[in-house]
Amino acid sequence: MSAYTPPLDDVVFLLEEVIDTARLMALPRYAHVDAALVRAVLGEGARFAADVLGPLNSAADRQGARLVDGNVELSPGFTHAWRLFAEGGWPGLDLPQEAGGQGLPLTVQAAFAEMVQGACLAFGMLQLNGRAAAHLLLEHGHGGLREHAVPRLVAGDWAATICISEPQAGSDVGRIRTRAEPRPDGSYTLSGTKIWISFADHDAAPQILQMVLARTPEAAPGTAGLSLFVVPKYLIEADGRPGARNHTRVARLEHKMGLHGSPTCVLDLDGAVGYRVGGEGAGLKCMFTMMNLMRLEVGIQGVAVAGAATAKALRYARERPQGGPSAQAPIAIIEHADVRRMLCTMRARTEPLRALYLEAALALDLARYGATSEARIEAGLLAEWLLPVCKACASEAGFEVASLAMQVLGGQGYTHEGGVEQYVRDSRVQAIYEGANGIQALDLVTRKLGRDQGRRYAVFSARVRADLQRLGSDPGLGALPGRLHEALGLLESCTAVLQDRLQCARRDAEAGAAHYLQLVGLVACGWTWLRMAAAATADSPLARGKRATARFFADYLLPEAAALERKALAGAGTIDALDGETLATYG
Ligand SMILES: Cc1cc2nc3c(=O)[nH]c(=O)nc-3n(C[C@H](O)[C@H](O)[C@H](O)COP(=O)(O)OP(=O)(O)OC[C@H]3O[C@@H](n4cnc5c(N)ncnc54)[C@H](O)[C@@H]3O)c2cc1C
């Protein structure tokens, strides 16, 4: 039960029939890309994920990364797999050809990322950091650092990390204390302790670049005083080769519920040499290049787990005989109505989020390379709106769908052999890291909705409305268009009330943020279901599955819109009924 089957057919269906990738490939930037190339790349990527990465997953769970004499040793097979990954050119899939990458759209990279993450989440964490850091350095780096680091990151010769968290600065990034003192040669000396740093040390690459947020002397308080530094494990010689060991040290690895193959490190910076990227005080802004890619990919992680768990549950349910008339042979549990309810729920939640992360990736591609400035601006607004929704909804779906898969497998699901309980443990952190989901909801409401007269919401809702108008009269879609129309209406009125509350009752708006985000996510999933079902015209199991699951979504999931709207508007009255001390007086 441990094999991983990448969702290649579904991804190709989405890229060719649902997501407007033709628009992307018409751009001069992607003149070298066509549907055949994308199919070939993803086919090869699926093979790599299934054959090379899939077998690492459960072994890495049993033998996680270890700290030996101050050095991190990765789980068996990781270093070899990383070499194959690098030789295949996978680290630079969406990086520009001028930088040694493959020059493919992020949209294609995102589809491949799901296969990597679905095969082995811990390995997925390793490749994500380096790719995101290369994008950051391309955008904000300069001089020798950029020249030396980017091609090596793209080639997979070097690795990278993201170093934000400190004991007193988790969600509250503005409280970072790590100090960066300027040195006469223009570099800096960094001192402080970063915690929970994924892959801060390992044996897969000879050089590791820690991308560190720190505070220069006299810097303003809060996030405005943060600058970004590259702190290499080995000092970088003039020709780019690694030199003397820098003063960084992994003091401890955390013991975790899951993701054992991904070392989570306490990293001491003890007078380490660092190089500033971007201006003083512009650190968080620069870091957002990396964080936005990582947030998208955490959403992809959620879909990857949900997809892998769904595939296992479907296979098991077809094979497990149980129940039926006692005089006859037992029937497969897939025939029971309640098991079907669970399996349909899993598909109904997973598949629209796959389309949604591809839509968000497409928006990011178009925001950079779109044909006109209007197209770029509109795509940028849509991407900003969709990113927190993808991150939060998909990370929750990953864990909840994995938990449903465990239910379908029964006792077998709870045992290691079933291959599902690891998904539950590994995926739980996705709602916590890269901005806890509560913080994503506040970002959506207070920043994305609260600024610029709600333009980001307006772009999103206009897209949903236009597709409803274009596709909604198809009788084959059953109740879906009507229910989506109702849900969009609820979202419209809820949005208007929250916008009002942001002006005069902010606490009420904040209290509703999490449910508002879920409501947006539900409408967004209805939107992608509408488009998937309308495109599924073929007489194939894939197309029949899409149309039937879209109707299930309309019957079983879309009605939740009314409850979500009500909760989003309930305000802070009842949650603030007790003061903090009385609330905490419990048991
Ligand atoms: C396995 C793992 C890997 C990680 N990898 C990295 C890494 O590579 N690099 C890195 O820098 N960090 C990493 N992290 C840290 C991660 O990003 C943080 O855990 C996360 O940002 C949350 O911070 P916190 O744990 O301090 O929680 P807190 O900030 O203490 O939050 C706890 C709870 O309070 C809520 N909360 C906090 N503030 C507010 C507020 N203002 N309003 C409303 N609610 C609020 C949160 O939503 C959350 O539910 C990793 C963590 C883990 C567990």
Ligand as a Chemical Component Dictionary entry (heavy atoms), coordinates in Angstrom:
data_LIG
# 
_chem_comp.id                   LIG 
_chem_comp.type                 NON-POLYMER 
_chem_comp.pdbx_formal_charge   0 
_chem_comp.three_letter_code    LIG 
# 
loop_
_chem_comp_atom.comp_id 
_chem_comp_atom.atom_id 
_chem_comp_atom.alt_atom_id 
_chem_comp_atom.type_symbol 
_chem_comp_atom.charge 
_chem_comp_atom.model_Cartn_x 
_chem_comp_atom.model_Cartn_y 
_chem_comp_atom.model_Cartn_z 
_chem_comp_atom.pdbx_ordinal 
LIG C1  C1  C 0 7.939  21.528 10.998 1  
LIG C2  C2  C 0 8.122  23.017 10.989 2  
LIG C3  C3  C 0 8.956  23.573 10.046 3  
LIG C4  C4  C 0 9.172  24.955 10.055 4  
LIG N1  N1  N 0 10.060 25.504 9.146  5  
LIG C5  C5  C 0 10.395 26.811 9.264  6  
LIG C6  C6  C 0 11.446 27.376 8.463  7  
LIG O1  O1  O 0 12.049 26.694 7.624  8  
LIG N2  N2  N 0 11.764 28.681 8.648  9  
LIG C7  C7  C 0 11.123 29.466 9.570  10 
LIG O2  O2  O 0 11.468 30.643 9.688  11 
LIG N3  N3  N 0 10.133 28.968 10.345 12 
LIG C8  C8  C 0 9.751  27.667 10.213 13 
LIG N4  N4  N 0 8.760  27.143 11.002 14 
LIG C9  C9  C 0 8.073  28.013 11.963 15 
LIG C10 C10 C 0 6.644  28.352 11.523 16 
LIG O3  O3  O 0 6.659  29.199 10.426 17 
LIG C11 C11 C 0 5.930  28.944 12.756 18 
LIG O4  O4  O 0 5.648  27.859 13.612 19 
LIG C12 C12 C 0 4.657  29.686 12.384 20 
LIG O5  O5  O 0 4.970  30.882 11.732 21 
LIG C13 C13 C 0 3.793  30.024 13.612 22 
LIG O6  O6  O 0 4.540  30.635 14.609 23 
LIG P1  P1  P 0 4.461  30.076 16.115 24 
LIG O7  O7  O 0 4.675  28.621 16.055 25 
LIG O8  O8  O 0 5.365  30.874 16.959 26 
LIG O9  O9  O 0 2.976  30.298 16.551 27 
LIG P2  P2  P 0 2.360  31.615 17.218 28 
LIG O10 O10 O 0 2.765  32.803 16.418 29 
LIG O11 O11 O 0 2.639  31.609 18.671 30 
LIG O12 O12 O 0 0.814  31.349 16.965 31 
LIG C14 C14 C 0 0.051  30.421 17.734 32 
LIG C15 C15 C 0 -1.412 30.585 17.383 33 
LIG O13 O13 O 0 -1.835 31.924 17.666 34 
LIG C16 C16 C 0 -2.354 32.533 16.491 35 
LIG N5  N5  N 0 -1.935 33.942 16.450 36 
LIG C17 C17 C 0 -0.684 34.425 16.649 37 
LIG N6  N6  N 0 -0.680 35.760 16.507 38 
LIG C18 C18 C 0 -1.930 36.128 16.191 39 
LIG C19 C19 C 0 -2.557 37.375 15.912 40 
LIG N7  N7  N 0 -1.881 38.517 15.874 41 
LIG N8  N8  N 0 -3.884 37.377 15.650 42 
LIG C20 C20 C 0 -4.582 36.226 15.639 43 
LIG N9  N9  N 0 -4.048 35.021 15.900 44 
LIG C21 C21 C 0 -2.743 34.963 16.161 45 
LIG C22 C22 C 0 -1.816 31.740 15.310 46 
LIG O14 O14 O 0 -2.677 31.778 14.194 47 
LIG C23 C23 C 0 -1.697 30.345 15.894 48 
LIG O15 O15 O 0 -2.893 29.646 15.756 49 
LIG C24 C24 C 0 8.511  25.778 10.993 50 
LIG C25 C25 C 0 7.653  25.193 11.929 51 
LIG C26 C26 C 0 7.464  23.839 11.937 52 
LIG C27 C27 C 0 6.557  23.252 12.986 53 
# 
loop_
_chem_comp_bond.comp_id 
_chem_comp_bond.atom_id_1 
_chem_comp_bond.atom_id_2 
_chem_comp_bond.value_order 
_chem_comp_bond.pdbx_ordinal 
LIG C1  C2  SING 1  
LIG C2  C3  SING 2  
LIG C2  C26 DOUB 3  
LIG C3  C4  DOUB 4  
LIG C4  N1  SING 5  
LIG C4  C24 SING 6  
LIG N1  C5  DOUB 7  
LIG C5  C6  SING 8  
LIG C5  C8  SING 9  
LIG C6  O1  DOUB 10 
LIG C6  N2  SING 11 
LIG N2  C7  SING 12 
LIG C7  O2  DOUB 13 
LIG C7  N3  SING 14 
LIG N3  C8  DOUB 15 
LIG C8  N4  SING 16 
LIG N4  C9  SING 17 
LIG N4  C24 SING 18 
LIG C9  C10 SING 19 
LIG C10 O3  SING 20 
LIG C10 C11 SING 21 
LIG C11 O4  SING 22 
LIG C11 C12 SING 23 
LIG C12 O5  SING 24 
LIG C12 C13 SING 25 
LIG C13 O6  SING 26 
LIG O6  P1  SING 27 
LIG P1  O7  DOUB 28 
LIG P1  O8  SING 29 
LIG P1  O9  SING 30 
LIG O9  P2  SING 31 
LIG P2  O10 DOUB 32 
LIG P2  O11 SING 33 
LIG P2  O12 SING 34 
LIG O12 C14 SING 35 
LIG C14 C15 SING 36 
LIG C15 O13 SING 37 
LIG C15 C23 SING 38 
LIG O13 C16 SING 39 
LIG C16 N5  SING 40 
LIG C16 C22 SING 41 
LIG N5  C17 SING 42 
LIG N5  C21 SING 43 
LIG C17 N6  DOUB 44 
LIG N6  C18 SING 45 
LIG C18 C19 SING 46 
LIG C18 C21 DOUB 47 
LIG C19 N7  SING 48 
LIG C19 N8  DOUB 49 
LIG N8  C20 SING 50 
LIG C20 N9  DOUB 51 
LIG N9  C21 SING 52 
LIG C22 O14 SING 53 
LIG C22 C23 SING 54 
LIG C23 O15 SING 55 
LIG C24 C25 DOUB 56 
LIG C25 C26 SING 57 
LIG C26 C27 SING 58 
# 
